[in-house]
Amino acid sequence: MNCLEFRRQIGAEPSASGAGIEAHRAECPVCARYQDELRAMDALIGRALAVDAARIRKPDTAIAPTEITARRPRWLALAASIVIGISVGLALWLSAPRPSLAREVIGHVAHEPDAMSGTAPITQATLAGVLDPEGTRLRPGLGDVTFAMRCVFEGHVVPHLVVRTARGPVTVLLLRHRSVSERVQVSEQGYTGIVLPAPRGSIAIVGRDLKDLDGIAQQVFEAVDWGN
Amino acid sequence: MNGDERGTDRRRRFATLCETLRPDLLRFAFWLGRDRQLAEDVVQEALLRAWKSFDALTEAGKAKSWLLTIVRREFARSFERKRLEVTDLDALVAAEADVLAAEDDAGLTEMREALFRLDDEYREPLVLQVMMGYSTKEIADQMGLQQGAVLTRLFRARARLRQELGITVEPSS
C-alpha cells in the first residue's frame, strides 16, 4: 500500500485497520499522523452529531399501533404541541440529566409489564433457545427464570430474562453490543435500573420496589457465564 | 394462535420496535433535515407506513435498516409535498442548540456549523457511518449506491470538514 492508497482509504474510513494499513503506518509516520488526526476528527464529529432524541420527541405522541390509523387534525396537533412543549419544559426542569442507556432499558422493561408477572419457571430448552445464540449461559442457583425472550433493543436482538431471585424478581438484559465504562443507575416510572460493565458489552438489571438491588445486581452479574 | 392473538402479537412486536428504535430514527431524521419539527413529522409518517407494511419485515435483525430506509423515503416525500423554506444555516446551530446533546465548547460548535453546512450527499453517509456505526457496504445498500461511491463521498465529506475547520487537507508533515 502506498501513501495515496492509504490516504484514500483512511480518508473514507479513519477507523479502518488491517495488515496493509498497519504496515504502512509503521513505515510512514506522516500517513500515521494523518490517520490519527482523522480519528480525532471523527471523535469530534461523533460528539457534534450527538442528538438528545428525548428533546425532539414529544412523549405523548409515542407511536402505538392502535393510534396510527389516522392523522390528527392540524389544529389539534398544534394545540397538543403547545401542551407538550410546556410539559416537556416542565419535565426537563424537574428532572436532572439521566443516563440515556439506563433510561432506554427501563423504557423497554416498562413496555412489557406482563413479563414480570409470571411465576412459573420456563423450561431449560426455552432458556437455552434465548441464550445459546449468544453463547451465554446462566449458572444454576440464581433463582427461577420465569420469562425469556429475544428482544430488539437499540437495533440489536438481546436476551431479555426475568429471574425470581431470593430477594425478589428482576429483569435482566444482556447487552453484548453496548459497552459502558462504569456502573450507571437510574430510577424512573417506579423502576430502578442498574447497568454494569460486563466481559462482553454490558448487563442491565431492573427491579421494582427492591431494597438491595445493588446486591441482587452483583449476584446476577456473577451468575452469567458470557462464554468465549 | 387465532386472529385476535396474532393481531395483539403484531401490535406488541411493533410497539417494542418503535420504543427501541425511535430515538435512533429521530436522530437520523434530524441530521437529514436539520430541523427537529421536520424530524418528528418524518418519523411519525415513517412509522405509520412501517406499521402498514410490518409483515414485510421478516428478520428482526434487519429492523433498523428497514426503518431507516422508510425514514429516508419519507424524508424525500416531504420535499415532494412542499417546497421547504430556505434555511439560514448560520442560525441553525443556535436554533437547535438544546437538541444537540453533547456539552458545548468552541471546537464542537465549529464542527456542528460545518456539519450543518455540509451538502446532503456528504452529510448523510457520514451520519450513517459515525453516528449509526454502519459499514460502507451497509451505507451503500441503504443509499442505493456503489460502495466505491460511498467511499468517495465519505472521503470528500471529511476533506470538506477539514477545509471548513481550517485544517490542511493534505496530511501535516
Interface residues (C-beta under 8 A of the other chain):
Chain A: R7 R8 Q9 G11 A12 E13 P14 V30 C31 R33 Y34 E37 L38 M41 D42 L44 I45 G46 R47 A48 L49 A50 V51 D52 A53 A54 R55 I56 R57 K58 T61 A62 I63 A64 P65 T66 I68 S100 E104 G107 H108 H111 E112 R150 C151 V152 F153 E154 G155 H156 V157
Chain B: R10 R11 F14 A15 T16 L17 C18 E19 T20 L21 R22 P23 D24 L26 R27 F30 W31 R36 A39 E40 Q44 L47 L48 W51 A60 G61 A63 K64 D98 V99 L100 A101 A102 G107 L108 M111 R112 L115 L126 V127 Q129 V130 M131 T136 V150 L151 T152 L154 F155 R158 A159 L161 R162 L165 I167 P171 S172 S173
